[in-house]
């Protein structure tokens, strides 16, 4: 990210001013959440949470 605006992570709901992370369509996932998601096994209890949060990217904020 090369701009100086703050980014709102769709996973942890925190504002990230450093812009480190990934942008997917209109959503943003901070670097910390991205790393945790990559390490999370599909059988982990937190996996469905990540899926639900990522649906916001494609279905809007009310997913």
C-alpha positions as a printed Julia matrix, in Angstrom:
63×3 Matrix{Float64}:
   0.0     0.0    0.0
   1.56    3.24  -1.03
  -0.93    5.72   0.41
  -0.97    7.15   3.92
  -4.61    6.56   4.83
  -5.67    4.19   7.58
  -7.01    0.78   6.65
  -9.74   -1.07   8.53
  -9.02   -4.81   8.86
 -12.12   -6.91   8.18
 -10.84   -9.68  10.47
  -9.79   -7.89  13.7
 -11.77   -4.66  13.08
  -8.74   -2.52  13.93
  -7.47    0.53  12.09
  -3.99   -0.01  10.67
  -2.1     3.1    9.66
   0.99    1.28   8.41
  -0.97   -0.28   5.52
   0.84   -3.59   5.91
  -1.43   -6.39   4.76
  -3.42   -7.4    1.72
  -6.25   -5.76  -0.16
  -8.9    -8.0   -1.7
 -11.46   -6.16  -3.81
 -12.64   -3.47  -1.35
 -11.57   -5.29   1.83
  -8.33   -5.1    3.78
  -6.69   -7.8    5.94
  -3.83   -6.66   8.15
  -0.51   -8.47   8.12
  -1.07   -9.93  11.6
  -4.43  -11.48  10.68
  -3.1   -12.65   7.33
  -0.29  -14.54   9.07
  -2.7   -16.09  11.58
  -5.11  -17.16   8.84
  -2.35  -18.84   6.86
  -1.27  -20.85   9.92
  -4.83  -21.86  10.93
  -5.82  -25.43  10.15
  -9.27  -26.01   8.65
 -10.16  -28.11  11.72
  -9.29  -25.25  14.09
 -12.24  -23.65  15.9
 -11.22  -20.2   14.6
 -11.35  -21.23  10.92
 -15.14  -20.64  10.52
 -14.66  -17.17  12.06
 -12.13  -16.28   9.36
 -14.48  -17.54   6.64
 -17.36  -15.5    8.05
 -15.26  -12.34   8.24
 -13.95  -12.77   4.7
 -17.52  -13.02   3.38
 -17.77   -9.28   4.1
 -15.53   -8.68   1.1
 -18.0   -10.18  -1.31
 -21.34   -9.78   0.45
 -20.88   -6.39   2.06
 -20.61   -5.28   5.66
 -23.78   -7.12   6.75
 -22.53  -10.62   5.88
